[in-house]
Amino acid sequence: MIEQRFCQNAPGSPRYLPIAEHGLIGDLRTVALVGSDGTIDWYCCPSFDAPSVFAAVLDAERGGRFALAPAVPARTKQFYFPDTNVLITRFFTEEGVGEVQDFMPVTGESGDGERHRLIRRVICVRGTVPFRVRVAPRFNYGADAHTLRLLDGTALFESEVISLALTSTVVMESDGPDAHADFKLAEGESAVFALDQAGDHIAPRGCAHAEAERQFEATVRYWRRWLSRSRYRGRWREMVHRSALTLKLLTYAPTGAIVAAPTTSLPEQFGGERNWDYRYVWIRDAAFAVYALLRLGFSGEAEAFMKFLTTYISHGDGAASGPLQIMYGIDGRTDLSERVLPHLEGHCGSAPVRVGNAAADQLQLDIYGALIDSIYLYDKWAQPISSAQWDDVTHLVEWVCDNWDQPDEGVWETRGGRKNFLYSRVMCWVAVERAIRLANRRGLPADLARWQGARDAIYRRIMDRGWSERRGAFVQYEGGDVLDASLLMMPLAKFIAPTDPKWLSTLDALGEDLVSDSLVYRYDPQASPDGLRGDEGTFSICSFWYVEALVRAGRVDEARLAFEKMLTYANHLGLYAEEIGRTGEQQGNFPQAFTHLSLISAAFNLDRALG
């Protein structure tokens, strides 16, 4: 029964679907989360980082929702229409079987960016099924009031800032600020609901049965045409392609930006404070995503991200974080001020709910390596970078040569003070080393003597101060003796040979300290305080990094078993959040680009090793 999948934090409190009980649809500008119970409980309009319209995933009472399900008890199953991002939710009742097809038409990556349409088509496929629908938007994260007007078959929800128009093939009634209806479908019958952004320049548009069918077919064609460009033919094609489709959904077509996740404040631990807004462009995450998509042959997305960097990102040398911020808005804006929304209780009561992200002002040196590595690969696999782009690269490399030995907040955005994190050093080495490779291959102008001197100095510093004889391993930061899973990137980034004795010893130590049945923790917050209360789950990108490190170390059988185990932690649609909890539940923002891009890389390299 549907009710068995709800979590409930106290007697009489609202019920929440677990994070994993959701699918994702989108139009390359924004997305919606659709629960396995047929409810849309997360939707921001008109863009990823706009205030929410439906946010019941963060507050079941005040957040707002678009509920559509049988009016009688039902079992449910959810799947994607093959090779697309069209989501099907099926309902099995005693009298019949029905399904809801959810999709957002992609109007063209440079098309009508003002119209945002969410279509829900309900079909009875066997017997008869009574349905119930309630559309209850709560604008601006549930803070703004709105009015409802019913006119000419349209329900118009109007708030001070934005308005939505619902057209449907069934008659809707008003219930205060909400629209609702009960209707019954017999075998072969269908109903259509279309939610459009409305405004001065966007007139409401009907969506009759024929129109819904046309838009369904066009959406299916779009996704299948896009996916057909994939070059992956390996063993885990279904999971790899689902990850690719997910990464594509996280791209913002108007600028080429790639968001880290489409949600905010889904908790990394129930009742903890590790709730963050991920609806922004992390330079690191986006650069890694470019690498994963290039691996599969999707050079267009890499080109769009390069244009985002050139068009929207300016280099601010005077900033405390260096010439780059670690994250930007999807339009390139730099002000991502963080605030708490106290009127929302959080998922399963896990406050605070945050919008904005104060980590934007942190110094994280590793981003320069991630970015320049992706530029290097783009130049190698897609098309040569321009002279202006090379000028930007040299500017960044010169800054890294001057600043690589600073302490920073590190890849995990700790709020416990800056340290000399080893991963930051490794990625500074990557930044300089890849720029040297690029200059040599293309014959581009560079101060190679200076760059080579900096590269070698970083290498010696890591080998001298980052190695702990007592632990027999490379450690999280200079002078410490705790381990960090980010060091799994050392052989992946080609800093150290994957069979080097020091690396193999480190891999064994990581396996003992941070690996739990193939799942990998980032670090131990008890041994290395990060300035935040509470614990967290295993970090899924690290688990896939571990698979890849095992492959490169020649431990292919172990790697394959660890990879197959990780696949069992995906949700029913092949989607992953940021972390996996102690009992296998998904934790953190969902779905997470980091996790899906690392799955692609691990699958690619494991498949190649297996032959």
C-alpha positions as CSV (number, residue, x, y, z in Angstrom):
1,M,0.0,0.0,0.0
2,I,1.1,3.6,-0.6
3,E,0.9,4.4,3.1
4,Q,3.6,1.9,4.0
5,R,6.2,4.0,2.3
6,F,5.7,7.2,4.2
7,C,7.9,8.4,7.0
8,Q,6.4,10.0,10.0
9,N,8.5,11.8,12.6
10,A,5.9,12.0,15.5
11,P,2.4,10.7,16.2
12,G,-0.2,12.9,14.4
13,S,2.5,14.7,12.4
14,P,2.4,15.1,8.6
15,R,3.6,12.2,6.5
16,Y,6.4,12.4,4.0
17,L,7.4,10.2,1.2
18,P,11.0,9.1,1.6
19,I,13.5,11.0,-0.7
20,A,14.0,7.9,-2.8
21,E,10.3,7.6,-3.6
22,H,10.5,10.2,-6.3
23,G,11.1,10.6,-10.0
24,L,12.3,13.6,-11.9
25,I,11.0,15.4,-14.9
26,G,12.1,18.7,-16.4
27,D,12.4,21.0,-19.4
28,L,16.1,22.1,-19.2
29,R,15.1,25.2,-17.2
30,T,13.5,23.7,-14.1
31,V,12.3,20.3,-12.8
32,A,9.6,18.7,-10.7
33,L,9.8,15.8,-8.3
34,V,7.0,13.3,-8.7
35,G,6.3,11.0,-5.8
36,S,5.5,7.3,-6.2
37,D,2.1,8.2,-4.8
38,G,1.4,10.5,-7.8
39,T,2.0,13.8,-6.0
40,I,4.3,16.5,-7.3
41,D,5.8,17.9,-4.1
42,W,8.7,19.9,-5.5
43,Y,8.5,22.4,-8.4
44,C,10.2,25.8,-8.8
45,C,9.0,28.1,-11.6
46,P,10.3,29.5,-13.9
47,S,13.8,28.2,-13.1
48,F,15.8,25.8,-10.9
49,D,16.6,28.5,-8.3
50,A,13.3,30.4,-8.4
51,P,11.1,30.2,-5.3
52,S,9.0,27.0,-5.1
53,V,5.4,26.6,-6.1
54,F,5.1,23.1,-4.7
55,A,7.3,22.2,-1.8
56,A,5.5,19.6,0.3
57,V,8.7,17.6,0.3
58,L,10.0,20.3,2.7
59,D,6.7,21.0,4.6
60,A,3.7,18.7,4.1
61,E,1.3,21.2,5.5
62,R,2.6,24.6,4.1
63,G,4.7,23.7,1.1
64,G,2.0,23.0,-1.5
65,R,1.4,20.0,-3.8
66,F,-0.2,18.8,-7.0
67,A,-1.8,15.5,-6.0
68,L,-3.2,13.1,-8.6
69,A,-4.0,9.5,-7.7
70,P,-6.9,7.0,-7.4
71,A,-9.6,7.8,-4.8
72,V,-9.4,4.2,-3.6
73,P,-6.5,2.2,-2.1
74,A,-3.9,1.3,-4.7
75,R,-0.5,-0.3,-5.2
76,T,1.9,1.8,-7.3
77,K,4.9,1.3,-9.6
78,Q,6.9,3.9,-11.3
79,F,9.2,3.8,-14.4
80,Y,10.5,6.0,-17.2
81,F,9.2,5.6,-20.7
82,P,12.2,3.9,-22.3
83,D,15.2,6.1,-23.1
84,T,13.4,9.3,-22.0
85,N,12.6,11.6,-19.1
86,V,8.9,11.0,-19.4
87,L,7.7,9.4,-16.1
88,I,5.0,6.9,-15.8
89,T,3.3,6.2,-12.4
90,R,1.0,3.1,-12.5
91,F,-1.8,2.5,-10.0
92,F,-3.2,-1.0,-9.3
93,T,-6.7,-1.0,-7.7
94,E,-9.2,-3.7,-7.1
95,E,-11.4,-2.5,-10.0
96,G,-8.8,-1.6,-12.5
97,V,-5.3,-0.2,-13.5
98,G,-4.6,3.4,-14.3
99,E,-1.4,5.4,-15.0
100,V,-0.3,9.0,-14.9
101,Q,2.2,10.2,-17.5
102,D,4.2,13.2,-16.3
103,F,6.4,15.2,-18.6
104,M,7.6,18.8,-19.3
105,P,7.8,19.5,-23.0
106,V,11.3,20.7,-24.1
107,T,10.6,23.7,-26.3
108,G,14.0,23.6,-27.8
109,E,17.2,24.5,-26.1
110,S,17.1,28.0,-27.5
111,G,13.3,28.1,-28.0
112,D,10.5,29.7,-26.1
113,G,12.1,30.1,-22.7
114,E,9.1,32.0,-21.2
115,R,6.6,29.1,-21.4
116,H,6.9,26.5,-18.7
117,R,4.5,23.7,-19.1
118,L,3.9,20.7,-16.9
119,I,1.6,18.0,-18.4
120,R,-0.1,15.2,-16.5
121,R,-2.0,12.8,-18.6
122,V,-4.2,10.2,-16.8
123,I,-5.2,7.0,-18.6
124,C,-7.3,4.0,-17.4
125,V,-5.7,0.9,-19.0
126,R,-7.9,-1.8,-17.5
127,G,-11.3,-1.8,-15.8
128,T,-12.4,1.4,-14.1
129,V,-10.6,3.7,-11.7
130,P,-11.9,6.7,-9.7
131,F,-9.3,9.5,-9.5
132,R,-9.0,12.5,-7.3
133,V,-6.9,15.6,-8.1
134,R,-6.0,18.6,-6.0
135,V,-3.8,21.4,-7.1
136,A,-2.6,23.4,-4.1
137,P,0.2,25.8,-5.1
138,R,2.0,27.7,-2.3
139,F,4.0,30.5,-3.9
140,N,7.4,31.8,-2.8
141,Y,8.2,28.8,-0.6
142,G,4.8,29.0,1.0
143,A,5.2,32.6,2.1
144,D,3.0,34.4,-0.4
145,A,-0.8,34.3,-0.6
146,H,-2.6,33.8,-3.9
147,T,-6.1,34.0,-5.3
148,L,-7.9,31.4,-7.5
149,R,-10.2,32.2,-10.4
150,L,-12.1,29.6,-12.4
151,L,-13.0,30.8,-15.9
152,D,-13.6,29.2,-19.2
153,G,-12.1,25.8,-18.2
154,T,-9.0,27.4,-16.7
155,A,-8.1,27.6,-13.1
156,L,-5.9,30.7,-12.6
157,F,-3.7,30.9,-9.6
158,E,-2.4,34.5,-9.1
159,S,0.2,35.6,-6.6
160,E,1.9,39.0,-6.4
161,V,5.0,37.8,-8.4
162,I,3.9,34.9,-10.6
163,S,0.7,33.3,-11.8
164,L,0.0,29.7,-13.0
165,A,-2.9,28.6,-15.3
166,L,-4.3,25.1,-15.0
167,T,-6.3,23.8,-18.0
168,S,-7.9,20.4,-17.8
169,T,-10.3,18.1,-19.6
170,V,-12.3,17.6,-16.3
171,V,-14.3,20.3,-14.6
172,M,-12.4,21.7,-11.6
173,E,-13.9,23.2,-8.5
174,S,-12.5,25.7,-6.0
175,D,-11.8,25.0,-2.3
176,G,-10.4,28.2,-1.0
177,P,-7.1,28.8,-2.8
178,D,-7.0,25.2,-4.2
179,A,-8.6,23.6,-7.2
180,H,-9.9,20.0,-7.0
181,A,-12.0,17.4,-8.8
182,D,-13.1,13.8,-8.5
183,F,-13.6,11.8,-11.8
184,K,-13.9,8.2,-12.9
185,L,-12.2,6.8,-16.0
186,A,-13.2,3.6,-17.8
187,E,-10.8,1.4,-19.8
188,G,-9.3,3.5,-22.7
189,E,-10.5,6.8,-21.3
190,S,-8.1,9.6,-20.3
191,A,-7.9,13.0,-18.7
192,V,-5.3,15.8,-19.2
193,F,-4.1,18.5,-16.8
194,A,-1.6,21.1,-18.0
195,L,0.0,23.7,-15.7
196,D,1.4,26.7,-17.5
197,Q,3.2,29.8,-16.3
198,A,0.9,32.7,-17.0
199,G,1.6,36.4,-17.4
200,D,1.4,39.5,-19.5
201,H,3.2,38.0,-22.4
202,I,2.2,34.4,-21.9
203,A,-1.5,33.6,-22.5
204,P,-3.0,30.4,-21.0
205,R,-3.1,27.7,-23.6
206,G,-5.5,24.8,-23.6
207,C,-4.3,21.2,-23.6
208,A,-6.9,18.9,-25.0
209,H,-6.3,15.2,-25.6
210,A,-4.9,15.7,-29.1
211,E,-2.6,18.4,-28.0
212,A,-1.3,16.3,-25.0
213,E,-0.6,13.4,-27.4
214,R,1.4,15.7,-29.8
215,Q,3.4,17.1,-26.9
216,F,4.0,13.6,-25.4
217,E,5.3,12.3,-28.8
218,A,7.5,15.4,-29.3
219,T,8.9,15.1,-25.8
220,V,9.7,11.4,-26.3
221,R,11.3,12.2,-29.7
222,Y,13.5,14.9,-28.1
223,W,14.9,12.7,-25.4
224,R,15.5,9.7,-27.6
225,R,17.2,11.8,-30.2
226,W,19.4,13.3,-27.5
227,L,20.3,9.9,-26.0
228,S,21.1,8.4,-29.4
229,R,24.3,10.4,-29.5
230,S,25.7,8.3,-26.6
231,R,28.8,6.2,-27.5
232,Y,28.5,4.0,-24.5
233,R,27.9,0.3,-25.4
234,G,29.1,-1.3,-22.2
235,R,27.7,-3.7,-19.6
236,W,25.7,-1.2,-17.6
237,R,24.1,0.7,-20.4
238,E,20.7,1.2,-18.7
239,M,22.2,2.7,-15.5
240,V,24.8,4.8,-17.5
241,H,22.1,6.2,-19.8
242,R,19.8,7.0,-16.9
243,S,22.6,8.9,-15.3
244,A,23.3,10.8,-18.5
245,L,19.6,11.7,-18.9
246,T,19.6,12.9,-15.3
247,L,22.7,15.1,-15.8
248,K,21.0,16.5,-18.9
249,L,17.9,17.4,-16.8
250,L,20.2,19.3,-14.4
251,T,21.4,21.6,-17.3
252,Y,20.0,25.1,-17.7
253,A,19.7,25.5,-21.4
254,P,19.6,29.4,-21.7
255,T,23.2,29.7,-20.2
256,G,24.7,26.2,-20.3
257,A,24.9,26.0,-16.5
258,I,24.8,22.7,-14.7
259,V,23.3,22.6,-11.2
260,A,24.6,20.4,-8.5
261,A,21.1,19.2,-7.6
262,P,17.6,20.6,-8.2
263,T,16.5,20.7,-4.6
264,T,17.3,22.5,-1.4
265,S,17.6,21.4,2.3
266,L,16.8,17.7,1.9
267,P,18.6,16.5,5.0
268,E,21.9,14.6,5.1
269,Q,20.8,13.4,8.5
270,F,17.2,13.5,10.0
271,G,17.1,16.1,12.7
272,G,20.6,17.4,11.8
273,E,21.6,20.8,10.5
274,R,23.4,19.6,7.3
275,N,20.7,21.0,5.0
276,W,22.0,23.0,2.0
277,D,20.7,24.6,-1.2
278,Y,22.3,22.9,-4.2
279,R,20.4,24.7,-7.0
280,Y,23.5,26.5,-8.2
281,V,26.5,25.9,-10.4
282,W,29.5,24.5,-8.5
283,I,32.5,24.9,-10.7
284,R,33.8,21.5,-9.5
285,D,30.6,19.6,-10.0
286,A,29.9,21.1,-13.4
287,A,33.5,20.4,-14.5
288,F,33.3,16.8,-13.5
289,A,29.9,16.5,-15.2
290,V,31.5,17.8,-18.4
291,Y,34.1,15.1,-18.2
292,A,31.4,12.4,-17.7
293,L,29.3,13.7,-20.7
294,L,32.4,14.0,-22.9
295,R,33.2,10.4,-22.1
296,L,29.8,9.4,-23.6
297,G,30.1,11.6,-26.6
298,F,27.9,14.5,-25.5
299,S,30.2,17.4,-26.7
300,G,27.3,19.9,-27.1
301,E,26.8,20.1,-23.3
302,A,30.5,20.6,-22.8
303,E,30.6,23.4,-25.3
304,A,27.6,25.0,-23.7
305,F,29.3,25.0,-20.3
306,M,32.5,26.4,-21.8
307,K,30.3,29.3,-23.2
308,F,28.8,29.7,-19.7
309,L,32.3,30.2,-18.3
310,T,33.3,32.6,-21.0
311,T,30.1,34.6,-21.1
312,Y,28.9,34.7,-17.5
313,I,32.0,34.2,-15.3
314,S,34.3,37.1,-14.6
315,H,37.6,36.7,-12.9
316,G,37.7,38.7,-9.7
317,D,41.3,38.7,-8.5
318,G,40.5,40.9,-5.5
319,A,38.0,38.4,-4.0
320,A,39.0,36.4,-1.0
321,S,38.2,33.2,-2.9
322,G,40.5,34.0,-5.8
323,P,39.6,34.7,-9.4
324,L,36.8,32.2,-9.2
325,Q,34.0,31.7,-6.8
326,I,33.3,28.0,-6.0
327,M,29.7,28.4,-7.2
328,Y,27.5,30.8,-9.2
329,G,23.9,31.3,-10.0
330,I,22.6,29.7,-13.1
331,D,22.8,33.1,-14.7
332,G,26.3,33.7,-13.5
333,R,25.4,35.9,-10.5
334,T,27.7,35.9,-7.6
335,D,25.4,36.9,-4.7
336,L,24.1,33.7,-3.2
337,S,23.3,35.0,0.2
338,E,22.1,32.3,2.6
339,R,19.0,32.6,4.7
340,V,16.7,30.3,6.7
341,L,13.0,29.9,6.0
342,P,11.7,29.4,9.6
343,H,8.0,28.9,8.5
344,L,8.9,25.6,6.8
345,E,9.5,22.6,9.1
346,G,11.8,20.7,6.8
347,H,11.6,17.2,5.3
348,C,10.3,14.9,8.1
349,G,10.7,17.8,10.5
350,S,14.4,18.3,9.7
351,A,14.9,22.0,9.9
352,P,16.4,24.4,8.9
353,V,15.3,25.0,5.4
354,R,17.9,27.2,3.7
355,V,17.9,29.1,0.4
356,G,21.1,30.5,-0.9
357,N,24.5,29.2,0.1
358,A,27.1,30.9,2.3
359,A,29.8,28.5,1.1
360,A,30.0,30.6,-2.1
361,D,32.5,32.9,-0.3
362,Q,34.8,30.0,0.7
363,L,38.3,29.4,-0.7
364,Q,38.5,26.0,-2.3
365,L,41.6,25.6,-4.3
366,D,40.7,22.2,-5.8
367,I,38.2,23.9,-8.2
368,Y,41.0,25.1,-10.4
369,G,42.2,21.6,-11.0
370,A,38.7,20.3,-11.8
371,L,38.0,23.2,-14.2
372,I,41.3,23.2,-16.1
373,D,41.2,19.4,-16.4
374,S,37.8,19.6,-18.0
375,I,39.0,22.3,-20.3
376,Y,42.0,20.1,-21.2
377,L,39.7,17.2,-22.0
378,Y,37.3,19.4,-24.0
379,D,40.2,20.6,-26.1
380,K,41.3,17.0,-26.6
381,W,38.0,15.3,-27.2
382,A,35.6,17.9,-28.5
383,Q,37.2,21.0,-30.2
384,P,40.2,23.2,-29.6
385,I,39.7,26.1,-27.2
386,S,39.9,29.6,-28.5
387,S,42.8,32.1,-27.9
388,A,40.6,34.0,-25.5
389,Q,39.9,30.8,-23.5
390,W,43.6,30.1,-23.4
391,D,44.2,33.6,-22.0
392,D,41.7,32.8,-19.2
393,V,43.4,29.5,-18.5
394,T,46.9,31.1,-18.2
395,H,45.4,33.7,-15.9
396,L,44.1,31.0,-13.6
397,V,47.3,29.0,-13.7
398,E,49.4,32.0,-12.8
399,W,47.1,32.6,-9.8
400,V,47.4,29.0,-8.8
401,C,51.2,29.2,-9.0
402,D,51.1,32.1,-6.6
403,N,48.5,30.7,-4.1
404,W,48.6,26.9,-4.1
405,D,50.2,26.7,-0.6
406,Q,47.3,28.6,1.2
407,P,45.1,26.8,3.6
408,D,41.5,26.6,2.5
409,E,38.1,25.2,3.4
410,G,38.6,22.1,1.1
411,V,36.4,20.1,-1.2
412,W,33.8,19.2,1.5
413,E,33.1,22.9,2.4
414,T,33.9,22.4,6.0
415,R,32.9,25.2,8.3
416,G,35.5,24.4,11.0
417,G,38.3,26.6,9.7
418,R,40.9,26.4,7.0
419,K,43.5,23.7,6.8
420,N,46.2,22.6,4.4
421,F,44.0,20.0,2.7
422,L,45.9,17.4,0.7
423,Y,43.2,17.1,-2.0
424,S,43.4,20.9,-2.6
425,R,47.1,20.5,-3.2
426,V,46.6,17.5,-5.6
427,M,44.1,19.5,-7.7
428,C,46.4,22.5,-7.8
429,W,49.0,20.1,-9.2
430,V,46.4,19.0,-11.7
431,A,45.6,22.6,-12.7
432,V,49.2,23.3,-13.6
433,E,50.0,19.9,-15.1
434,R,47.1,19.9,-17.5
435,A,47.8,23.5,-18.6
436,I,51.4,22.4,-19.3
437,R,50.1,19.5,-21.4
438,L,47.7,21.7,-23.3
439,A,50.4,24.3,-24.0
440,N,52.8,21.7,-25.3
441,R,50.3,19.9,-27.4
442,R,48.9,23.0,-29.0
443,G,52.1,25.1,-29.0
444,L,50.4,27.8,-27.0
445,P,52.3,30.6,-25.2
446,A,53.1,29.9,-21.6
447,D,55.7,30.6,-18.9
448,L,56.5,26.9,-18.9
449,A,59.6,27.2,-16.7
450,R,57.6,28.9,-14.0
451,W,54.7,26.4,-14.3
452,Q,56.9,23.4,-14.2
453,G,58.6,24.8,-11.1
454,A,55.3,25.2,-9.4
455,R,54.1,21.8,-10.5
456,D,57.2,20.1,-9.1
457,A,57.0,22.1,-5.8
458,I,53.4,21.0,-5.2
459,Y,54.4,17.4,-5.9
460,R,57.3,17.5,-3.4
461,R,55.1,19.2,-0.8
462,I,52.5,16.5,-1.0
463,M,55.0,13.7,-0.9
464,D,56.9,15.3,2.0
465,R,54.1,16.6,4.2
466,G,51.0,14.6,3.1
467,W,52.3,11.2,3.9
468,S,52.0,9.7,7.4
469,E,54.5,7.0,8.2
470,R,52.4,6.1,11.3
471,R,49.3,5.5,9.2
472,G,51.1,4.2,6.2
473,A,48.8,6.5,4.1
474,F,48.3,9.9,2.6
475,V,46.2,11.9,5.0
476,Q,43.5,14.5,4.9
477,Y,45.7,17.5,5.7
478,E,49.3,18.3,6.4
479,G,50.4,17.3,9.8
480,G,47.3,15.3,10.5
481,D,46.7,11.5,10.7
482,V,43.1,11.2,9.7
483,L,42.0,9.9,6.3
484,D,39.8,11.4,3.6
485,A,38.0,9.7,0.7
486,S,38.8,12.6,-1.6
487,L,42.3,11.1,-1.8
488,L,40.8,8.4,-4.0
489,M,41.2,11.0,-6.7
490,M,45.0,10.8,-6.5
491,P,45.4,8.0,-9.1
492,L,42.3,9.0,-11.0
493,A,43.8,12.4,-11.6
494,K,47.1,10.8,-12.5
495,F,49.0,12.3,-9.6
496,I,50.3,8.9,-8.5
497,A,50.6,5.6,-10.2
498,P,47.6,3.4,-9.2
499,T,50.0,0.6,-8.3
500,D,52.5,2.8,-6.4
501,P,53.3,1.1,-3.0
502,K,52.4,4.3,-1.1
503,W,49.1,4.5,-3.0
504,L,48.2,0.8,-2.4
505,S,48.9,1.2,1.3
506,T,46.6,4.3,1.3
507,L,43.9,2.3,-0.5
508,D,44.1,-0.4,2.1
509,A,43.9,2.2,4.9
510,L,40.9,3.9,3.4
511,G,39.3,0.5,3.1
512,E,39.8,-0.2,6.8
513,D,38.8,3.3,8.1
514,L,36.1,4.7,5.7
515,V,34.6,1.8,3.7
516,S,31.5,-0.1,4.9
517,D,30.4,-2.9,2.6
518,S,31.6,-1.0,-0.5
519,L,30.0,2.3,0.8
520,V,32.5,5.1,1.5
521,Y,32.4,7.8,4.1
522,R,34.0,11.2,3.2
523,Y,35.9,11.4,6.5
524,D,35.2,10.8,10.2
525,P,33.8,14.1,11.6
526,Q,34.6,12.9,15.2
527,A,38.3,12.6,14.3
528,S,38.3,15.6,12.0
529,P,35.6,18.1,13.2
530,D,34.0,20.1,10.4
531,G,32.2,22.8,12.4
532,L,28.8,21.2,12.1
533,R,26.7,19.1,14.5
534,G,25.6,15.5,13.8
535,D,26.8,12.7,11.5
536,E,26.1,11.9,7.9
537,G,25.8,8.9,5.6
538,T,28.2,7.5,3.2
539,F,29.0,9.7,0.3
540,S,28.0,8.1,-3.0
541,I,30.6,9.9,-5.3
542,C,33.3,8.5,-3.0
543,S,31.9,5.0,-3.3
544,F,32.2,5.2,-7.1
545,W,35.6,6.8,-6.8
546,Y,36.5,3.7,-4.7
547,V,35.4,1.4,-7.5
548,E,37.5,3.3,-10.0
549,A,40.5,3.2,-7.7
550,L,40.2,-0.5,-7.3
551,V,40.0,-1.0,-11.0
552,R,43.1,1.0,-11.6
553,A,45.0,-0.9,-8.8
554,G,44.2,-4.1,-10.7
555,R,41.6,-5.3,-8.1
556,V,39.0,-5.7,-10.8
557,D,36.9,-8.4,-9.2
558,E,36.6,-6.4,-6.0
559,A,35.7,-3.3,-8.0
560,R,33.0,-5.1,-9.9
561,L,31.4,-6.4,-6.7
562,A,31.6,-3.0,-5.1
563,F,30.0,-1.4,-8.2
564,E,27.2,-4.0,-8.3
565,K,26.5,-3.4,-4.6
566,M,26.3,0.4,-5.3
567,L,23.7,-0.2,-8.0
568,T,21.4,-1.9,-5.4
569,Y,21.3,1.4,-3.5
570,A,19.7,3.3,-6.4
571,N,16.1,4.1,-6.1
572,H,13.5,2.2,-8.3
573,L,14.2,4.5,-11.2
574,G,18.0,4.4,-11.0
575,L,18.4,7.8,-9.3
576,Y,20.7,8.7,-6.4
577,A,20.7,11.4,-3.8
578,E,24.0,12.6,-2.3
579,E,24.4,10.1,0.5
580,I,23.3,6.6,1.6
581,G,22.1,6.2,5.2
582,R,22.9,3.4,7.6
583,T,20.0,1.3,6.6
584,G,20.3,2.0,2.9
585,E,18.0,5.1,2.6
586,Q,18.8,8.0,0.3
587,Q,19.9,11.2,2.1
588,G,20.6,14.7,1.0
589,N,19.6,16.6,-2.1
590,F,18.1,14.6,-4.9
591,P,19.1,13.6,-7.5
592,Q,22.8,14.6,-7.2
593,A,24.9,15.3,-10.2
594,F,28.1,14.3,-8.3
595,T,26.8,10.8,-7.8
596,H,25.6,10.2,-11.4
597,L,28.7,11.6,-13.1
598,S,30.9,9.4,-10.9
599,L,28.7,6.3,-11.8
600,I,29.3,7.0,-15.5
601,S,33.1,7.3,-15.0
602,A,33.3,4.1,-12.8
603,A,31.1,2.1,-15.3
604,F,33.2,3.3,-18.2
605,N,36.6,2.4,-16.6
606,L,35.3,-0.9,-15.1
607,D,33.8,-2.0,-18.4
608,R,37.1,-1.2,-20.2
609,A,39.1,-3.2,-17.6
610,L,36.8,-6.2,-18.0
611,G,37.4,-6.2,-21.8
